[in-house]
Amino acid sequence: MHVVVALVVSTLVASTGTALIAAVPGQAAARHTETTKVKGTIPVALDGVWLLVAAAEPSAGRVKTLPQLITVVRSARGGLRLHVADVALPARIDRAVRRANEYWTGWQPTAHDLAELRAAWRRLAPPPMPDVVAGDVQYEHVRFTLATPAHYERVFARTSTDPILAESRFGMDVVEHYRPMRLPRGARVGQLVSRHTVYGVRRASADRLEGEHVIGFTAAGAGAPVTLNWRGTFTMYRVSASVETARD
């Protein structure tokens, strides 16, 4: 899964390509903090659990798959609250994602994968021993901002004609900050510090959202942060219409 372009870039690729997904709100306290802001009226009912599969393309013909599990809860007042987890995908799916990332071939879930995830998502748990060298991350804070086209320029500093947001029904800005992790003795990697993704949702149905995205990674470097920007497409698959009895 590691790509040796530079020490820090290999960490960026591993960190974002790992089969970690996001945690589901449930009985236990959240491991990280989160905020959600919504500008405008989102034209799609987002309530429930979604598998977000971002296909990042660092160069032509090379794809890294970045899967996350996102839950969306609607408050009594109608506001939305999004949550991203730090639980591992089911083992069979995890292996398939890692294999695809090793060969830069990309991955999308099959009907069988989605059926397995729908049956298992409530029982998913964080990895017992996160491995920074293998690319695991630990969330510290995640900020979600959703907006309709009329609010794009103010929220995203991008207009509706931007290639990522062009012809989109709504956009989603996600900023993830990660906790520093202890490195094994002798390890020479630059840890991922943050990831900033802008998603433009162009096609939407009851169970699927699709569009384009741009991702910016920041990692610790020798004396100064190192940044990397990728673009690509994404698909969000509805796993459940309800987040009841979920676990963290």
C-alpha positions in Angstrom: 0.0 0.0 0.0 3.0 2.3 0.4 4.2 4.4 -2.5 7.7 5.6 -2.2 7.8 9.1 -3.9 9.3 10.6 -0.7 9.1 9.5 2.9 6.3 11.9 3.6 4.4 11.1 0.4 4.5 7.4 1.2 2.9 8.1 4.5 0.2 10.3 2.9 -0.7 7.5 0.4 -0.7 4.9 3.1 -2.7 7.0 5.5 -5.4 7.9 3.0 -5.5 4.5 1.4 -5.9 2.5 4.5 -9.2 0.7 5.0 -10.2 2.7 8.0 -13.6 4.2 8.0 -15.5 6.5 10.3 -17.2 5.8 13.7 -20.9 5.6 14.3 -22.7 7.5 17.0 -23.8 5.1 19.7 -23.7 4.2 23.4 -20.0 5.1 23.9 -18.5 8.6 23.9 -17.0 9.8 20.7 -13.2 9.4 20.4 -12.9 12.8 18.6 -14.8 16.1 18.4 -16.9 17.2 15.4 -18.9 20.1 14.2 -21.5 20.3 11.4 -22.7 23.5 9.7 -25.4 23.6 6.9 -25.9 26.6 4.6 -29.0 26.4 2.5 -31.6 23.6 2.2 -29.9 20.4 1.2 -32.1 18.9 -1.6 -31.5 15.3 -0.6 -32.6 13.4 2.5 -29.3 12.4 4.0 -30.5 10.8 7.2 -28.8 7.4 7.9 -25.5 5.6 7.3 -23.4 6.0 4.2 -20.3 4.3 2.8 -18.3 7.1 1.2 -15.9 5.8 -1.4 -13.5 8.4 -2.8 -11.4 7.4 -5.8 -8.4 9.7 -5.7 -6.3 10.0 -8.8 -2.7 11.2 -8.2 -1.9 10.7 -11.9 -3.6 9.3 -15.0 -4.5 5.6 -14.6 -3.5 5.4 -10.9 -6.3 5.3 -8.3 -6.3 5.2 -4.5 -9.5 4.2 -2.7 -10.4 6.1 0.4 -13.4 4.6 2.2 -15.2 6.1 5.1 -18.5 5.4 6.9 -20.5 8.5 7.5 -23.6 8.8 9.6 -26.2 11.6 9.4 -28.6 12.3 12.3 -31.4 14.9 12.1 -32.1 16.7 15.4 -35.6 17.5 16.7 -35.2 21.0 15.3 -34.4 19.6 11.8 -30.7 20.3 11.9 -28.2 17.7 10.5 -25.2 16.3 12.4 -22.6 14.3 10.5 -20.2 11.8 12.1 -17.1 10.0 10.7 -15.8 6.9 12.4 -12.5 5.2 13.2 -13.7 1.6 12.8 -12.3 -1.0 10.4 -14.1 -2.4 7.5 -15.1 -6.1 7.6 -12.0 -8.2 7.0 -12.8 -9.4 3.5 -13.6 -5.9 2.3 -10.6 -4.5 4.0 -8.3 -7.0 2.2 -9.9 -6.1 -1.2 -9.4 -2.4 -0.6 -5.8 -2.8 0.4 -5.1 -5.1 -2.6 -6.6 -2.6 -5.0 -4.6 0.2 -3.4 -1.4 -1.8 -3.6 -1.8 -2.0 -7.4 -3.4 1.4 -7.9 -6.5 -0.2 -9.5 -9.3 1.4 -7.5 -12.1 -0.3 -5.7 -15.9 0.0 -5.6 -18.2 -2.2 -3.4 -20.1 -5.0 -5.1 -23.7 -5.8 -4.2 -22.3 -8.6 -2.0 -20.0 -6.1 -0.2 -22.8 -3.7 0.5 -25.0 -6.5 1.8 -22.3 -7.6 4.2 -21.7 -4.1 5.4 -25.4 -3.5 5.9 -25.5 -6.6 8.1 -22.3 -5.8 10.0 -22.0 -2.0 10.4 -23.4 -1.8 13.9 -20.7 -4.3 15.1 -17.7 -2.6 13.5 -14.9 -1.6 16.0 -11.7 0.5 15.8 -8.5 -1.4 15.0 -7.1 -2.7 18.4 -3.6 -1.4 17.7 -3.4 1.5 15.2 -0.3 1.3 13.1 1.1 4.7 11.9 3.6 3.0 9.5 0.8 1.0 7.9 -1.1 4.3 7.5 -3.6 4.2 10.3 -4.7 7.6 11.7 -6.5 8.7 14.9 -9.0 11.5 14.5 -8.8 14.6 16.7 -11.4 16.9 15.2 -13.6 16.7 12.1 -15.5 19.7 10.7 -18.3 19.3 8.2 -19.9 22.1 6.2 -22.7 21.4 3.7 -23.9 24.1 1.3 -26.1 24.7 -1.7 -24.8 26.6 -4.8 -25.9 30.0 -3.6 -23.5 29.7 -0.7 -20.5 28.1 -2.4 -18.3 31.2 -2.7 -18.6 32.1 0.9 -18.3 28.6 2.3 -15.8 27.0 0.0 -14.0 30.0 -1.5 -15.0 28.4 -4.8 -17.8 29.4 -7.2 -20.4 27.2 -8.8 -18.3 27.2 -12.0 -15.4 25.5 -10.2 -14.7 22.2 -11.9 -15.4 20.3 -8.6 -18.7 22.1 -7.9 -19.9 22.7 -11.5 -23.4 21.4 -12.0 -23.5 20.1 -8.4 -26.7 20.0 -6.4 -24.9 20.7 -3.2 -21.4 20.6 -1.8 -19.7 19.2 1.3 -16.5 20.5 2.8 -14.8 18.1 5.3 -11.7 19.0 7.3 -10.1 16.2 9.3 -7.4 16.8 11.9 -5.4 13.8 13.3 -3.7 13.2 16.6 0.1 12.6 16.5 0.9 8.9 17.0 4.0 7.3 18.6 6.4 6.1 15.9 8.2 2.7 16.3 11.9 2.9 16.8 13.7 3.5 13.5 10.6 4.4 11.6 11.2 7.2 9.1 7.8 8.6 8.0 6.1 11.9 8.1 2.8 11.6 9.9 -0.4 12.9 8.3 -1.6 16.0 10.1 -4.8 16.8 8.3 -7.0 16.1 5.2 -9.2 18.7 3.6 -11.8 17.4 1.0 -14.4 19.3 -1.0 -17.1 17.1 -2.6 -19.5 18.3 -5.3 -22.6 16.1 -5.4 -23.8 16.1 -9.0 -26.1 13.0 -9.1 -28.4 11.9 -6.3 -30.9 9.2 -5.7 -32.4 7.7 -2.5 -29.5 5.3 -2.1 -26.6 6.8 -3.9 -24.8 10.2 -4.3 -22.1 10.8 -6.9 -19.8 13.5 -8.0 -16.2 14.9 -8.0 -13.8 15.8 -5.2 -10.5 17.5 -4.5 -8.4 16.4 -1.5 -5.6 18.3 0.1 -3.2 16.4 2.5 -0.8 18.0 5.0 1.9 16.0 6.6 4.8 16.7 9.0 8.0 17.4 7.1 11.6 18.1 7.9 11.3 21.7 9.1 8.1 22.6 7.2 4.7 20.9 6.5 4.4 19.0 3.2 1.2 19.3 1.1 -0.3 17.1 -1.6 -3.4 17.6 -3.7 -5.4 15.0 -5.5 -8.6 15.0 -7.5 -11.1 12.3 -8.5 -14.6 11.0 -8.3 -16.6 9.7 -5.3 -19.7 7.7 -4.6 -21.7 7.5 -1.4 -23.8 4.3 -0.9 -26.6 4.3 1.7 -26.0 1.5 4.1 -28.9 2.1 6.4 -31.7 4.6 6.7 -31.4 4.7 10.5 -28.5 5.1 12.9 -30.4 3.6 15.9 -28.5 1.2 18.2 -25.2 2.3 16.5 -21.9 1.9 18.3 -18.8 4.1 18.5 
